[in-house]
Amino acid sequence: MKYIVLGLGHFGRSLGIHLTELGHEVIGADLKIQIVEQLKDKITHTVCLDTTDREAVSSLPLKDSDAVIIAIGEDEGASLLTTALVKQLGVKRIIGRVVSDLQKTVMEAMQIDEYIMPEEEAAERLAMRLDNVDIVDSFKVSDRYSIIETKVPSKYVGMTLRDADLTNRYKVIVLTTVTVTDAVAKGKTVHRKEASGIAKSDTLLCENDLLVLFGELSDIKKLIEKES
């Protein structure tokens, strides 16, 4: 997949490097030539440009990208200007970076519903989500093990955990299942999640539910990729 990361500070460079390591094509852009030069061997493509300049941003392959991530942090003004510009240019998926409640409010007013906080761990979690559309969220427990939230594979809908036998098939443990429902709050549809408690052998796997899995990332990805 193809991603454009605008802003190569700590968060942006971490995200760009993670996505490149996962095998995606990444274009990283920053105003500082020193940063661009430092990362040219770690990110697929790097370019020096002003992300608030319409002509400069228009030169990027925005229409061909699967998502544009606004990773600018310290300069909230530049971040919001860049976000507004990218939205005007018709990008289909924009992911913003939020560093304050005010910025979050402005993002929501601009109808940017997908944004992330700037921790490096969050960058890795976003890279994981972009790498596999079925991964909803994730975090590392150790260098070896992760906890992943993912959609119930269609093959197992209507089955119990005993019947699905995911532990023996894929060496993963189902910690719980999560039901997702839509609710309207302040005139806007929001997703609400409710965990079912500790998973048991008779836990039923339902359509649109999420699985919370524990195991080695390679084993979890085998389950997701093979059964989706």
C-alpha positions as CSV (number, residue, x, y, z in Angstrom):
1,M,0.0,0.0,0.0
2,K,1.1,3.6,-0.5
3,Y,1.2,6.2,2.3
4,I,2.3,9.9,2.5
5,V,3.6,11.1,5.9
6,L,3.7,14.9,6.2
7,G,6.1,16.0,8.9
8,L,9.1,13.9,9.9
9,G,9.6,14.8,13.5
10,H,9.8,12.1,16.1
11,F,6.3,10.7,15.4
12,G,6.4,11.1,11.7
13,R,9.8,9.5,11.2
14,S,8.8,6.6,13.5
15,L,5.6,6.0,11.6
16,G,7.4,6.2,8.2
17,I,10.1,3.8,9.2
18,H,7.7,1.3,10.7
19,L,5.5,1.3,7.5
20,T,8.6,1.0,5.3
21,E,9.8,-2.0,7.4
22,L,6.3,-3.6,7.0
23,G,6.8,-3.4,3.2
24,H,4.7,-0.4,2.2
25,E,5.7,2.4,-0.1
26,V,6.0,5.6,1.9
27,I,6.7,9.2,0.9
28,G,7.9,11.3,3.8
29,A,7.9,15.1,3.5
30,D,9.4,17.7,5.8
31,L,10.5,21.3,5.5
32,K,14.0,20.6,7.0
33,I,16.4,19.3,4.5
34,Q,18.7,17.8,7.2
35,I,15.9,15.5,8.4
36,V,15.0,14.5,4.8
37,E,18.6,13.6,4.2
38,Q,18.9,11.6,7.4
39,L,15.9,9.5,6.6
40,K,16.4,8.9,2.9
41,D,17.8,5.3,3.5
42,K,15.1,4.4,6.1
43,I,11.9,5.6,4.4
44,T,11.0,4.6,0.8
45,H,11.0,8.2,-0.5
46,T,11.7,11.5,1.3
47,V,11.2,15.0,-0.1
48,C,11.8,18.5,1.2
49,L,8.8,20.7,0.9
50,D,6.5,23.2,2.7
51,T,3.4,21.2,3.6
52,T,1.3,24.5,3.8
53,D,2.1,25.4,0.2
54,R,-0.7,24.3,-2.1
55,E,1.5,23.9,-5.2
56,A,4.1,21.9,-3.3
57,V,1.6,19.5,-1.8
58,S,-0.3,19.2,-5.1
59,S,2.9,17.8,-6.6
60,L,2.6,14.7,-4.4
61,P,0.7,11.6,-5.7
62,L,-2.2,12.3,-3.3
63,K,-4.8,10.5,-5.4
64,D,-2.7,7.3,-5.6
65,S,-2.2,7.1,-1.8
66,D,-4.1,4.9,0.5
67,A,-3.8,7.5,3.3
68,V,-2.2,10.8,4.0
69,I,-1.0,11.2,7.6
70,I,-0.5,14.7,9.0
71,A,2.4,14.0,11.5
72,I,3.3,17.6,12.3
73,G,3.4,18.2,16.1
74,E,5.0,21.2,17.6
75,D,3.5,23.8,15.1
76,E,-0.2,23.3,15.6
77,G,-0.9,26.1,13.1
78,A,1.1,24.4,10.3
79,S,-0.6,21.1,11.2
80,L,-4.1,22.5,10.9
81,L,-3.2,24.5,7.7
82,T,-1.8,21.3,6.2
83,T,-4.8,19.3,7.2
84,A,-7.2,21.8,5.6
85,L,-5.1,21.9,2.4
86,V,-5.0,18.1,2.1
87,K,-8.8,18.0,2.7
88,Q,-9.4,20.6,0.0
89,L,-7.3,18.6,-2.4
90,G,-9.8,15.7,-2.1
91,V,-7.6,13.1,-0.3
92,K,-9.8,10.1,0.5
93,R,-8.3,9.2,3.9
94,I,-6.7,11.7,6.2
95,I,-5.2,10.8,9.6
96,G,-4.4,13.8,11.8
97,R,-2.0,14.1,14.7
98,V,-3.5,15.8,17.8
99,V,-1.4,17.4,20.5
100,S,-4.1,19.5,22.4
101,D,-7.8,19.4,23.1
102,L,-8.3,22.6,21.1
103,Q,-6.6,21.0,18.1
104,K,-8.8,18.0,18.5
105,T,-11.9,20.2,18.5
106,V,-10.8,22.0,15.3
107,M,-10.1,18.7,13.6
108,E,-13.5,17.4,14.5
109,A,-15.0,20.7,13.1
110,M,-13.1,20.0,9.9
111,Q,-14.7,16.5,9.9
112,I,-11.4,14.7,10.4
113,D,-12.6,11.7,12.4
114,E,-9.4,9.8,12.4
115,Y,-6.5,11.1,14.5
116,I,-3.9,9.9,16.8
117,M,-1.8,11.0,19.8
118,P,1.9,11.5,19.3
119,E,3.6,8.8,21.3
120,E,6.0,6.6,19.5
121,E,4.0,3.5,20.6
122,A,1.0,5.0,19.0
123,A,3.0,5.4,15.7
124,E,3.8,1.7,15.8
125,R,0.1,0.8,16.5
126,L,-1.0,2.9,13.6
127,A,1.5,1.3,11.3
128,M,0.1,-2.1,12.4
129,R,-3.5,-0.9,11.5
130,L,-2.4,0.4,8.2
131,D,-0.5,-2.8,7.4
132,N,-3.6,-4.9,7.9
133,V,-7.1,-3.5,7.6
134,D,-8.5,-6.2,9.9
135,I,-6.5,-5.0,12.8
136,V,-8.5,-2.5,14.9
137,D,-5.8,-1.8,17.6
138,S,-2.7,-3.4,19.1
139,F,0.1,-3.0,21.6
140,K,3.2,-4.9,22.4
141,V,3.4,-6.8,25.7
142,S,7.1,-7.7,25.0
143,D,9.4,-7.9,22.1
144,R,7.9,-11.3,21.3
145,Y,4.2,-11.1,22.3
146,S,1.4,-8.7,21.4
147,I,-2.3,-8.1,22.1
148,I,-4.3,-7.5,19.0
149,E,-7.9,-6.4,18.5
150,T,-9.3,-7.7,15.2
151,K,-12.5,-8.5,13.5
152,V,-14.0,-12.0,13.8
153,P,-13.0,-13.8,10.6
154,S,-16.1,-14.6,8.6
155,K,-15.3,-18.3,8.6
156,Y,-15.8,-18.4,12.3
157,V,-19.0,-16.4,12.6
158,G,-21.7,-18.4,14.5
159,M,-19.1,-20.8,16.0
160,T,-18.1,-21.1,19.6
161,L,-14.4,-20.8,20.7
162,R,-14.4,-24.5,21.3
163,D,-15.5,-25.2,17.7
164,A,-13.1,-22.5,16.2
165,D,-10.2,-24.1,18.2
166,L,-8.0,-21.0,17.4
167,T,-5.4,-21.9,20.2
168,N,-4.5,-25.2,18.6
169,R,-4.8,-24.0,15.0
170,Y,-2.8,-20.8,15.4
171,K,-1.1,-20.8,18.9
172,V,-3.1,-17.7,19.9
173,I,-5.2,-17.1,23.0
174,V,-8.6,-15.3,22.8
175,L,-8.8,-13.1,25.9
176,T,-12.3,-11.7,25.2
177,T,-14.7,-10.7,22.5
178,V,-16.0,-7.2,22.0
179,T,-19.4,-6.1,20.8
180,V,-19.5,-2.9,18.8
181,T,-22.7,-0.8,18.6
182,D,-23.5,2.5,17.1
183,A,-25.0,5.4,19.1
184,V,-25.8,9.0,18.4
185,A,-24.2,11.6,20.6
186,K,-24.4,15.3,19.9
187,G,-25.8,14.6,16.5
188,K,-22.8,12.4,15.6
189,T,-22.7,8.6,15.2
190,V,-20.1,7.1,17.6
191,H,-19.0,3.5,18.1
192,R,-19.3,2.0,21.5
193,K,-17.4,-1.1,22.6
194,E,-18.4,-3.6,25.3
195,A,-16.3,-6.5,26.3
196,S,-18.0,-9.8,27.1
197,G,-15.7,-10.7,29.9
198,I,-13.1,-13.5,30.1
199,A,-13.6,-15.7,27.0
200,K,-14.8,-19.2,27.6
201,S,-15.1,-22.3,25.5
202,D,-18.8,-21.6,24.9
203,T,-18.3,-18.0,23.9
204,L,-20.1,-17.4,20.6
205,L,-18.4,-15.5,17.8
206,C,-20.8,-13.1,16.2
207,E,-20.6,-11.1,13.0
208,N,-19.1,-7.6,13.5
209,D,-17.7,-8.6,16.9
210,L,-14.0,-8.1,17.7
211,L,-11.5,-10.7,19.0
212,V,-8.9,-9.6,21.5
213,L,-6.0,-12.0,20.8
214,F,-2.7,-12.7,22.7
215,G,0.2,-14.3,21.1
216,E,3.2,-13.9,18.8
217,L,2.5,-11.3,16.1
218,S,3.5,-13.7,13.3
219,D,0.9,-16.3,14.6
220,I,-1.8,-13.7,14.9
221,K,-1.2,-12.3,11.4
222,K,-1.4,-15.9,10.0
223,L,-4.9,-16.2,11.5
224,I,-6.0,-12.8,10.2
225,E,-4.5,-13.2,6.7
226,K,-5.5,-16.8,6.2
227,E,-9.1,-16.6,7.5
228,S,-10.2,-13.1,6.4
